[in-house]
Amino acid sequence: MSEEAKRHMREFAIAGIPGALGSTDATHITMWNCKYNLRNNHLGGKSKSTKRSYNMTVNHRRHILHSTRGGPGRWNDQTMVLFDNFVTGIHDGEHLHNVEFELLER
């Protein structure tokens, strides 16, 4: 694991979230000049304007560690995470494969 990843994980541990590398969520960016034939794909459920969706992972200092390529605005975070190589790489053991995570009981 890189020193950078260790530093991010140390900051999350201090914040009370041991084992975390970053926070991941989808964000929607307004797209003003959308072609008419693509409009329905880029309309989100919460807004009348066309948008692009991105899944981003940030560290505790809100520095962007990873972002997906943009997807249609109607895709939410549950859909975007399926196309996030960073998140799926951690899940599949391609990234952070030498890190042992501890599950805490409630």
ZADREN-781439 format. One record per atom (N, C-alpha, C): x, y, z; atom name; residue in three letters; residue number from 0; chain. Coordinates in steps of 0.1 Angstrom, whole numbers, plus 5000, padded with zeros to 4 digits. Example, Ala and Ser with C-alpha at 12.3 -4.5 7.8 and 13.67 -1.06 7.14 Angstrom:
BEGIN
[atom [5132; 4943; 5078]; 'N'; 'ALA'; 0; 'A']
[atom [5123; 4955; 5078]; 'CA'; 'ALA'; 0; 'A']
[atom [5132; 4967; 5078]; 'C'; 'ALA'; 0; 'A']
[atom [5128; 4978; 5071]; 'N'; 'SER'; 1; 'A']
[atom [5137; 4989; 5071]; 'CA'; 'SER'; 1; 'A']
[atom [5129; 5000; 5079]; 'C'; 'SER'; 1; 'A']
end
This chain:
BEGIN
[atom [5009; 4988; 5000]; 'N'; 'MET'; 0; 'A']
[atom [5000; 5000; 5000]; 'CA'; 'MET'; 0; 'A']
[atom [5009; 5012; 5000]; 'C'; 'MET'; 0; 'A']
[atom [5005; 5022; 4993]; 'N'; 'SER'; 1; 'A']
[atom [5013; 5034; 4991]; 'CA'; 'SER'; 1; 'A']
[atom [5012; 5043; 5004]; 'C'; 'SER'; 1; 'A']
[atom [5022; 5051; 5006]; 'N'; 'GLU'; 2; 'A']
[atom [5023; 5060; 5017]; 'CA'; 'GLU'; 2; 'A']
[atom [5011; 5070; 5017]; 'C'; 'GLU'; 2; 'A']
[atom [5007; 5074; 5005]; 'N'; 'GLU'; 3; 'A']
[atom [4995; 5083; 5003]; 'CA'; 'GLU'; 3; 'A']
[atom [4982; 5076; 5009]; 'C'; 'GLU'; 3; 'A']
[atom [4980; 5063; 5005]; 'N'; 'ALA'; 4; 'A']
[atom [4968; 5056; 5010]; 'CA'; 'ALA'; 4; 'A']
[atom [4969; 5054; 5025]; 'C'; 'ALA'; 4; 'A']
[atom [4981; 5052; 5031]; 'N'; 'LYS'; 5; 'A']
[atom [4983; 5050; 5045]; 'CA'; 'LYS'; 5; 'A']
[atom [4979; 5063; 5052]; 'C'; 'LYS'; 5; 'A']
[atom [4983; 5075; 5046]; 'N'; 'ARG'; 6; 'A']
[atom [4980; 5088; 5052]; 'CA'; 'ARG'; 6; 'A']
[atom [4965; 5090; 5052]; 'C'; 'ARG'; 6; 'A']
[atom [4959; 5087; 5041]; 'N'; 'HIS'; 7; 'A']
[atom [4944; 5089; 5041]; 'CA'; 'HIS'; 7; 'A']
[atom [4937; 5080; 5051]; 'C'; 'HIS'; 7; 'A']
[atom [4941; 5068; 5052]; 'N'; 'MET'; 8; 'A']
[atom [4935; 5059; 5062]; 'CA'; 'MET'; 8; 'A']
[atom [4938; 5063; 5076]; 'C'; 'MET'; 8; 'A']
[atom [4950; 5069; 5079]; 'N'; 'ARG'; 9; 'A']
[atom [4953; 5073; 5092]; 'CA'; 'ARG'; 9; 'A']
[atom [4944; 5085; 5096]; 'C'; 'ARG'; 9; 'A']
[atom [4941; 5094; 5087]; 'N'; 'GLU'; 10; 'A']
[atom [4932; 5105; 5090]; 'CA'; 'GLU'; 10; 'A']
[atom [4918; 5101; 5093]; 'C'; 'GLU'; 10; 'A']
[atom [4913; 5091; 5085]; 'N'; 'PHE'; 11; 'A']
[atom [4900; 5085; 5088]; 'CA'; 'PHE'; 11; 'A']
[atom [4899; 5078; 5102]; 'C'; 'PHE'; 11; 'A']
[atom [4910; 5071; 5105]; 'N'; 'ALA'; 12; 'A']
[atom [4911; 5065; 5118]; 'CA'; 'ALA'; 12; 'A']
[atom [4910; 5075; 5130]; 'C'; 'ALA'; 12; 'A']
[atom [4917; 5086; 5128]; 'N'; 'ILE'; 13; 'A']
[atom [4917; 5097; 5138]; 'CA'; 'ILE'; 13; 'A']
[atom [4902; 5102; 5139]; 'C'; 'ILE'; 13; 'A']
[atom [4895; 5102; 5128]; 'N'; 'ALA'; 14; 'A']
[atom [4881; 5107; 5128]; 'CA'; 'ALA'; 14; 'A']
[atom [4872; 5097; 5133]; 'C'; 'ALA'; 14; 'A']
[atom [4877; 5085; 5137]; 'N'; 'GLY'; 15; 'A']
[atom [4868; 5075; 5142]; 'CA'; 'GLY'; 15; 'A']
[atom [4863; 5065; 5132]; 'C'; 'GLY'; 15; 'A']
[atom [4869; 5064; 5120]; 'N'; 'ILE'; 16; 'A']
[atom [4864; 5055; 5110]; 'CA'; 'ILE'; 16; 'A']
[atom [4876; 5047; 5105]; 'C'; 'ILE'; 16; 'A']
[atom [4881; 5038; 5114]; 'N'; 'PRO'; 17; 'A']
[atom [4893; 5030; 5110]; 'CA'; 'PRO'; 17; 'A']
[atom [4891; 5021; 5098]; 'C'; 'PRO'; 17; 'A']
[atom [4901; 5020; 5089]; 'N'; 'GLY'; 18; 'A']
[atom [4900; 5012; 5077]; 'CA'; 'GLY'; 18; 'A']
[atom [4894; 5019; 5065]; 'C'; 'GLY'; 18; 'A']
[atom [4889; 5031; 5067]; 'N'; 'ALA'; 19; 'A']
[atom [4884; 5039; 5055]; 'CA'; 'ALA'; 19; 'A']
[atom [4895; 5045; 5048]; 'C'; 'ALA'; 19; 'A']
[atom [4894; 5045; 5035]; 'N'; 'LEU'; 20; 'A']
[atom [4904; 5052; 5026]; 'CA'; 'LEU'; 20; 'A']
[atom [4898; 5066; 5021]; 'C'; 'LEU'; 20; 'A']
[atom [4885; 5066; 5019]; 'N'; 'GLY'; 21; 'A']
[atom [4878; 5078; 5014]; 'CA'; 'GLY'; 21; 'A']
[atom [4863; 5076; 5015]; 'C'; 'GLY'; 21; 'A']
[atom [4856; 5087; 5011]; 'N'; 'SER'; 22; 'A']
[atom [4842; 5087; 5011]; 'CA'; 'SER'; 22; 'A']
[atom [4838; 5087; 4996]; 'C'; 'SER'; 22; 'A']
[atom [4828; 5079; 4992]; 'N'; 'THR'; 23; 'A']
[atom [4824; 5078; 4978]; 'CA'; 'THR'; 23; 'A']
[atom [4809; 5082; 4977]; 'C'; 'THR'; 23; 'A']
[atom [4805; 5090; 4967]; 'N'; 'ASP'; 24; 'A']
[atom [4791; 5093; 4965]; 'CA'; 'ASP'; 24; 'A']
[atom [4790; 5098; 4950]; 'C'; 'ASP'; 24; 'A']
[atom [4778; 5098; 4945]; 'N'; 'ALA'; 25; 'A']
[atom [4775; 5103; 4932]; 'CA'; 'ALA'; 25; 'A']
[atom [4772; 5118; 4933]; 'C'; 'ALA'; 25; 'A']
[atom [4777; 5125; 4923]; 'N'; 'THR'; 26; 'A']
[atom [4773; 5139; 4922]; 'CA'; 'THR'; 26; 'A']
[atom [4768; 5142; 4908]; 'C'; 'THR'; 26; 'A']
[atom [4759; 5152; 4907]; 'N'; 'HIS'; 27; 'A']
[atom [4753; 5155; 4894]; 'CA'; 'HIS'; 27; 'A']
[atom [4757; 5169; 4890]; 'C'; 'HIS'; 27; 'A']
[atom [4762; 5170; 4878]; 'N'; 'ILE'; 28; 'A']
[atom [4766; 5183; 4873]; 'CA'; 'ILE'; 28; 'A']
[atom [4757; 5188; 4862]; 'C'; 'ILE'; 28; 'A']
[atom [4752; 5200; 4863]; 'N'; 'THR'; 29; 'A']
[atom [4743; 5205; 4852]; 'CA'; 'THR'; 29; 'A']
[atom [4750; 5206; 4839]; 'C'; 'THR'; 29; 'A']
[atom [4743; 5201; 4829]; 'N'; 'MET'; 30; 'A']
[atom [4748; 5202; 4815]; 'CA'; 'MET'; 30; 'A']
[atom [4738; 5211; 4807]; 'C'; 'MET'; 30; 'A']
[atom [4743; 5223; 4804]; 'N'; 'TRP'; 31; 'A']
[atom [4734; 5233; 4798]; 'CA'; 'TRP'; 31; 'A']
[atom [4732; 5230; 4783]; 'C'; 'TRP'; 31; 'A']
[atom [4741; 5225; 4776]; 'N'; 'ASN'; 32; 'A']
[atom [4739; 5223; 4761]; 'CA'; 'ASN'; 32; 'A']
[atom [4738; 5208; 4758]; 'C'; 'ASN'; 32; 'A']
[atom [4727; 5202; 4761]; 'N'; 'CYS'; 33; 'A']
[atom [4725; 5188; 4759]; 'CA'; 'CYS'; 33; 'A']
[atom [4717; 5187; 4745]; 'C'; 'CYS'; 33; 'A']
[atom [4722; 5177; 4737]; 'N'; 'LYS'; 34; 'A']
[atom [4715; 5175; 4724]; 'CA'; 'LYS'; 34; 'A']
[atom [4701; 5170; 4727]; 'C'; 'LYS'; 34; 'A']
[atom [4692; 5174; 4719]; 'N'; 'TYR'; 35; 'A']
[atom [4678; 5171; 4721]; 'CA'; 'TYR'; 35; 'A']
[atom [4675; 5156; 4722]; 'C'; 'TYR'; 35; 'A']
[atom [4682; 5149; 4713]; 'N'; 'ASN'; 36; 'A']
[atom [4679; 5134; 4713]; 'CA'; 'ASN'; 36; 'A']
[atom [4685; 5127; 4725]; 'C'; 'ASN'; 36; 'A']
[atom [4693; 5133; 4733]; 'N'; 'LEU'; 37; 'A']
[atom [4699; 5127; 4745]; 'CA'; 'LEU'; 37; 'A']
[atom [4692; 5133; 4758]; 'C'; 'LEU'; 37; 'A']
[atom [4683; 5142; 4756]; 'N'; 'ARG'; 38; 'A']
[atom [4677; 5149; 4768]; 'CA'; 'ARG'; 38; 'A']
[atom [4671; 5140; 4778]; 'C'; 'ARG'; 38; 'A']
[atom [4663; 5130; 4774]; 'N'; 'ASN'; 39; 'A']
[atom [4657; 5121; 4783]; 'CA'; 'ASN'; 39; 'A']
[atom [4667; 5113; 4792]; 'C'; 'ASN'; 39; 'A']
[atom [4678; 5109; 4786]; 'N'; 'ASN'; 40; 'A']
[atom [4688; 5102; 4794]; 'CA'; 'ASN'; 40; 'A']
[atom [4695; 5110; 4805]; 'C'; 'ASN'; 40; 'A']
[atom [4695; 5123; 4803]; 'N'; 'HIS'; 41; 'A']
[atom [4702; 5132; 4812]; 'CA'; 'HIS'; 41; 'A']
[atom [4693; 5140; 4821]; 'C'; 'HIS'; 41; 'A']
[atom [4680; 5137; 4821]; 'N'; 'LEU'; 42; 'A']
[atom [4671; 5143; 4831]; 'CA'; 'LEU'; 42; 'A']
[atom [4671; 5135; 4843]; 'C'; 'LEU'; 42; 'A']
[atom [4674; 5141; 4855]; 'N'; 'GLY'; 43; 'A']
[atom [4674; 5134; 4868]; 'CA'; 'GLY'; 43; 'A']
[atom [4660; 5135; 4874]; 'C'; 'GLY'; 43; 'A']
[atom [4657; 5127; 4884]; 'N'; 'GLY'; 44; 'A']
[atom [4644; 5127; 4890]; 'CA'; 'GLY'; 44; 'A']
[atom [4641; 5139; 4898]; 'C'; 'GLY'; 44; 'A']
[atom [4651; 5146; 4903]; 'N'; 'LYS'; 45; 'A']
[atom [4649; 5157; 4912]; 'CA'; 'LYS'; 45; 'A']
[atom [4650; 5171; 4906]; 'C'; 'LYS'; 45; 'A']
[atom [4653; 5171; 4893]; 'N'; 'SER'; 46; 'A']
[atom [4655; 5184; 4886]; 'CA'; 'SER'; 46; 'A']
[atom [4649; 5184; 4872]; 'C'; 'SER'; 46; 'A']
[atom [4646; 5195; 4867]; 'N'; 'LYS'; 47; 'A']
[atom [4641; 5197; 4854]; 'CA'; 'LYS'; 47; 'A']
[atom [4653; 5199; 4844]; 'C'; 'LYS'; 47; 'A']
[atom [4665; 5202; 4849]; 'N'; 'SER'; 48; 'A']
[atom [4676; 5205; 4840]; 'CA'; 'SER'; 48; 'A']
[atom [4684; 5192; 4837]; 'C'; 'SER'; 48; 'A']
[atom [4691; 5192; 4826]; 'N'; 'THR'; 49; 'A']
[atom [4699; 5180; 4822]; 'CA'; 'THR'; 49; 'A']
[atom [4712; 5180; 4830]; 'C'; 'THR'; 49; 'A']
[atom [4716; 5168; 4833]; 'N'; 'LYS'; 50; 'A']
[atom [4728; 5166; 4842]; 'CA'; 'LYS'; 50; 'A']
[atom [4736; 5154; 4837]; 'C'; 'LYS'; 50; 'A']
[atom [4749; 5154; 4842]; 'N'; 'ARG'; 51; 'A']
[atom [4758; 5143; 4840]; 'CA'; 'ARG'; 51; 'A']
[atom [4761; 5138; 4854]; 'C'; 'ARG'; 51; 'A']
[atom [4761; 5125; 4856]; 'N'; 'SER'; 52; 'A']
[atom [4764; 5119; 4869]; 'CA'; 'SER'; 52; 'A']
[atom [4779; 5114; 4870]; 'C'; 'SER'; 52; 'A']
[atom [4785; 5116; 4881]; 'N'; 'TYR'; 53; 'A']
[atom [4799; 5112; 4884]; 'CA'; 'TYR'; 53; 'A']
[atom [4799; 5105; 4898]; 'C'; 'TYR'; 53; 'A']
[atom [4807; 5094; 4899]; 'N'; 'ASN'; 54; 'A']
[atom [4809; 5088; 4912]; 'CA'; 'ASN'; 54; 'A']
[atom [4823; 5093; 4916]; 'C'; 'ASN'; 54; 'A']
[atom [4824; 5099; 4928]; 'N'; 'MET'; 55; 'A']
[atom [4837; 5104; 4932]; 'CA'; 'MET'; 55; 'A']
[atom [4841; 5099; 4946]; 'C'; 'MET'; 55; 'A']
[atom [4853; 5096; 4948]; 'N'; 'THR'; 56; 'A']
[atom [4859; 5093; 4961]; 'CA'; 'THR'; 56; 'A']
[atom [4868; 5104; 4965]; 'C'; 'THR'; 56; 'A']
[atom [4866; 5109; 4978]; 'N'; 'VAL'; 57; 'A']
[atom [4874; 5119; 4983]; 'CA'; 'VAL'; 57; 'A']
[atom [4880; 5115; 4996]; 'C'; 'VAL'; 57; 'A']
[atom [4891; 5122; 5000]; 'N'; 'ASN'; 58; 'A']
[atom [4897; 5119; 5013]; 'CA'; 'ASN'; 58; 'A']
[atom [4891; 5127; 5024]; 'C'; 'ASN'; 58; 'A']
[atom [4896; 5127; 5036]; 'N'; 'HIS'; 59; 'A']
[atom [4890; 5134; 5047]; 'CA'; 'HIS'; 59; 'A']
[atom [4891; 5149; 5045]; 'C'; 'HIS'; 59; 'A']
[atom [4901; 5153; 5037]; 'N'; 'ARG'; 60; 'A']
[atom [4903; 5168; 5034]; 'CA'; 'ARG'; 60; 'A']
[atom [4895; 5172; 5022]; 'C'; 'ARG'; 60; 'A']
[atom [4886; 5164; 5016]; 'N'; 'ARG'; 61; 'A']
[atom [4878; 5166; 5005]; 'CA'; 'ARG'; 61; 'A']
[atom [4887; 5168; 4992]; 'C'; 'ARG'; 61; 'A']
[atom [4898; 5161; 4991]; 'N'; 'HIS'; 62; 'A']
[atom [4906; 5161; 4979]; 'CA'; 'HIS'; 62; 'A']
[atom [4901; 5149; 4971]; 'C'; 'HIS'; 62; 'A']
[atom [4898; 5151; 4958]; 'N'; 'ILE'; 63; 'A']
[atom [4893; 5140; 4950]; 'CA'; 'ILE'; 63; 'A']
[atom [4904; 5130; 4947]; 'C'; 'ILE'; 63; 'A']
[atom [4902; 5118; 4951]; 'N'; 'LEU'; 64; 'A']
[atom [4911; 5107; 4949]; 'CA'; 'LEU'; 64; 'A']
[atom [4908; 5099; 4936]; 'C'; 'LEU'; 64; 'A']
[atom [4895; 5099; 4932]; 'N'; 'HIS'; 65; 'A']
[atom [4891; 5092; 4920]; 'CA'; 'HIS'; 65; 'A']
[atom [4877; 5097; 4915]; 'C'; 'HIS'; 65; 'A']
[atom [4875; 5097; 4902]; 'N'; 'SER'; 66; 'A']
[atom [4862; 5101; 4897]; 'CA'; 'SER'; 66; 'A']
[atom [4860; 5092; 4885]; 'C'; 'SER'; 66; 'A']
[atom [4847; 5087; 4883]; 'N'; 'THR'; 67; 'A']
[atom [4844; 5080; 4871]; 'CA'; 'THR'; 67; 'A']
[atom [4842; 5089; 4859]; 'C'; 'THR'; 67; 'A']
[atom [4841; 5083; 4848]; 'N'; 'ARG'; 68; 'A']
[atom [4837; 5091; 4836]; 'CA'; 'ARG'; 68; 'A']
[atom [4822; 5095; 4838]; 'C'; 'ARG'; 68; 'A']
[atom [4818; 5105; 4832]; 'N'; 'GLY'; 69; 'A']
[atom [4804; 5109; 4834]; 'CA'; 'GLY'; 69; 'A']
[atom [4794; 5099; 4828]; 'C'; 'GLY'; 69; 'A']
[atom [4782; 5098; 4835]; 'N'; 'GLY'; 70; 'A']
[atom [4772; 5089; 4830]; 'CA'; 'GLY'; 70; 'A']
[atom [4759; 5098; 4829]; 'C'; 'GLY'; 70; 'A']
[atom [4748; 5092; 4824]; 'N'; 'PRO'; 71; 'A']
[atom [4736; 5099; 4822]; 'CA'; 'PRO'; 71; 'A']
[atom [4731; 5104; 4836]; 'C'; 'PRO'; 71; 'A']
[atom [4725; 5116; 4835]; 'N'; 'GLY'; 72; 'A']
[atom [4720; 5122; 4848]; 'CA'; 'GLY'; 72; 'A']
[atom [4709; 5114; 4855]; 'C'; 'GLY'; 72; 'A']
[atom [4703; 5105; 4848]; 'N'; 'ARG'; 73; 'A']
[atom [4692; 5097; 4855]; 'CA'; 'ARG'; 73; 'A']
[atom [4699; 5086; 4864]; 'C'; 'ARG'; 73; 'A']
[atom [4712; 5083; 4862]; 'N'; 'TRP'; 74; 'A']
[atom [4718; 5073; 4870]; 'CA'; 'TRP'; 74; 'A']
[atom [4721; 5078; 4884]; 'C'; 'TRP'; 74; 'A']
[atom [4717; 5071; 4894]; 'N'; 'ASN'; 75; 'A']
[atom [4720; 5075; 4908]; 'CA'; 'ASN'; 75; 'A']
[atom [4733; 5068; 4913]; 'C'; 'ASN'; 75; 'A']
[atom [4736; 5070; 4926]; 'N'; 'ASP'; 76; 'A']
[atom [4748; 5064; 4931]; 'CA'; 'ASP'; 76; 'A']
[atom [4749; 5049; 4931]; 'C'; 'ASP'; 76; 'A']
[atom [4737; 5043; 4932]; 'N'; 'GLN'; 77; 'A']
[atom [4737; 5028; 4932]; 'CA'; 'GLN'; 77; 'A']
[atom [4741; 5023; 4918]; 'C'; 'GLN'; 77; 'A']
[atom [4737; 5030; 4908]; 'N'; 'THR'; 78; 'A']
[atom [4741; 5026; 4894]; 'CA'; 'THR'; 78; 'A']
[atom [4755; 5030; 4891]; 'C'; 'THR'; 78; 'A']
[atom [4759; 5042; 4895]; 'N'; 'MET'; 79; 'A']
[atom [4773; 5047; 4892]; 'CA'; 'MET'; 79; 'A']
[atom [4783; 5039; 4898]; 'C'; 'MET'; 79; 'A']
[atom [4781; 5033; 4910]; 'N'; 'VAL'; 80; 'A']
[atom [4791; 5025; 4917]; 'CA'; 'VAL'; 80; 'A']
[atom [4794; 5013; 4909]; 'C'; 'VAL'; 80; 'A']
[atom [4785; 5008; 4901]; 'N'; 'LEU'; 81; 'A']
[atom [4787; 4996; 4893]; 'CA'; 'LEU'; 81; 'A']
[atom [4798; 4999; 4882]; 'C'; 'LEU'; 81; 'A']
[atom [4800; 5011; 4878]; 'N'; 'PHE'; 82; 'A']
[atom [4809; 5015; 4868]; 'CA'; 'PHE'; 82; 'A']
[atom [4822; 5022; 4874]; 'C'; 'PHE'; 82; 'A']
[atom [4823; 5021; 4887]; 'N'; 'ASP'; 83; 'A']
[atom [4835; 5027; 4894]; 'CA'; 'ASP'; 83; 'A']
[atom [4846; 5017; 4896]; 'C'; 'ASP'; 83; 'A']
[atom [4856; 5018; 4887]; 'N'; 'ASN'; 84; 'A']
[atom [4867; 5008; 4888]; 'CA'; 'ASN'; 84; 'A']
[atom [4875; 5009; 4901]; 'C'; 'ASN'; 84; 'A']
[atom [4875; 5021; 4908]; 'N'; 'PHE'; 85; 'A']
[atom [4882; 5022; 4920]; 'CA'; 'PHE'; 85; 'A']
[atom [4875; 5014; 4931]; 'C'; 'PHE'; 85; 'A']
[atom [4862; 5016; 4933]; 'N'; 'VAL'; 86; 'A']
[atom [4854; 5010; 4943]; 'CA'; 'VAL'; 86; 'A']
[atom [4853; 4995; 4940]; 'C'; 'VAL'; 86; 'A']
[atom [4851; 4991; 4928]; 'N'; 'THR'; 87; 'A']
[atom [4850; 4976; 4925]; 'CA'; 'THR'; 87; 'A']
[atom [4864; 4970; 4927]; 'C'; 'THR'; 87; 'A']
[atom [4875; 4977; 4924]; 'N'; 'GLY'; 88; 'A']
[atom [4888; 4972; 4926]; 'CA'; 'GLY'; 88; 'A']
[atom [4891; 4969; 4940]; 'C'; 'GLY'; 88; 'A']
[atom [4887; 4978; 4949]; 'N'; 'ILE'; 89; 'A']
[atom [4888; 4975; 4964]; 'CA'; 'ILE'; 89; 'A']
[atom [4880; 4963; 4968]; 'C'; 'ILE'; 89; 'A']
[atom [4868; 4963; 4963]; 'N'; 'HIS'; 90; 'A']
[atom [4859; 4951; 4966]; 'CA'; 'HIS'; 90; 'A']
[atom [4864; 4938; 4961]; 'C'; 'HIS'; 90; 'A']
[atom [4870; 4938; 4949]; 'N'; 'ASP'; 91; 'A']
[atom [4875; 4926; 4943]; 'CA'; 'ASP'; 91; 'A']
[atom [4889; 4922; 4947]; 'C'; 'ASP'; 91; 'A']
[atom [4896; 4931; 4955]; 'N'; 'GLY'; 92; 'A']
[atom [4909; 4928; 4960]; 'CA'; 'GLY'; 92; 'A']
[atom [4920; 4933; 4951]; 'C'; 'GLY'; 92; 'A']
[atom [4917; 4940; 4940]; 'N'; 'GLU'; 93; 'A']
[atom [4927; 4945; 4931]; 'CA'; 'GLU'; 93; 'A']
[atom [4935; 4957; 4937]; 'C'; 'GLU'; 93; 'A']
[atom [4928; 4965; 4945]; 'N'; 'HIS'; 94; 'A']
[atom [4934; 4976; 4952]; 'CA'; 'HIS'; 94; 'A']
[atom [4934; 4973; 4967]; 'C'; 'HIS'; 94; 'A']
[atom [4943; 4977; 4974]; 'N'; 'LEU'; 95; 'A']
[atom [4944; 4975; 4989]; 'CA'; 'LEU'; 95; 'A']
[atom [4943; 4960; 4993]; 'C'; 'LEU'; 95; 'A']
[atom [4948; 4951; 4984]; 'N'; 'HIS'; 96; 'A']
[atom [4947; 4937; 4987]; 'CA'; 'HIS'; 96; 'A']
[atom [4956; 4933; 4999]; 'C'; 'HIS'; 96; 'A']
[atom [4965; 4941; 5003]; 'N'; 'ASN'; 97; 'A']
[atom [4973; 4937; 5015]; 'CA'; 'ASN'; 97; 'A']
[atom [4969; 4944; 5028]; 'C'; 'ASN'; 97; 'A']
[atom [4957; 4950; 5027]; 'N'; 'VAL'; 98; 'A']
[atom [4951; 4956; 5039]; 'CA'; 'VAL'; 98; 'A']
[atom [4941; 4947; 5046]; 'C'; 'VAL'; 98; 'A']
[atom [4942; 4945; 5059]; 'N'; 'GLU'; 99; 'A']
[atom [4932; 4937; 5066]; 'CA'; 'GLU'; 99; 'A']
[atom [4922; 4946; 5073]; 'C'; 'GLU'; 99; 'A']
[atom [4910; 4944; 5069]; 'N'; 'PHE'; 100; 'A']
[atom [4899; 4953; 5075]; 'CA'; 'PHE'; 100; 'A']
[atom [4893; 4946; 5087]; 'C'; 'PHE'; 100; 'A']
[atom [4890; 4953; 5098]; 'N'; 'GLU'; 101; 'A']
[atom [4884; 4948; 5109]; 'CA'; 'GLU'; 101; 'A']
[atom [4870; 4952; 5110]; 'C'; 'GLU'; 101; 'A']
[atom [4861; 4943; 5111]; 'N'; 'LEU'; 102; 'A']
[atom [4846; 4946; 5113]; 'CA'; 'LEU'; 102; 'A']
[atom [4843; 4947; 5127]; 'C'; 'LEU'; 102; 'A']
[atom [4836; 4958; 5131]; 'N'; 'LEU'; 103; 'A']
[atom [4833; 4961; 5145]; 'CA'; 'LEU'; 103; 'A']
[atom [4819; 4957; 5148]; 'C'; 'LEU'; 103; 'A']
[atom [4817; 4951; 5160]; 'N'; 'GLU'; 104; 'A']
[atom [4803; 4948; 5164]; 'CA'; 'GLU'; 104; 'A']
[atom [4796; 4960; 5169]; 'C'; 'GLU'; 104; 'A']
[atom [4783; 4959; 5168]; 'N'; 'ARG'; 105; 'A']
[atom [4775; 4971; 5173]; 'CA'; 'ARG'; 105; 'A']
[atom [4772; 4969; 5188]; 'C'; 'ARG'; 105; 'A']
end
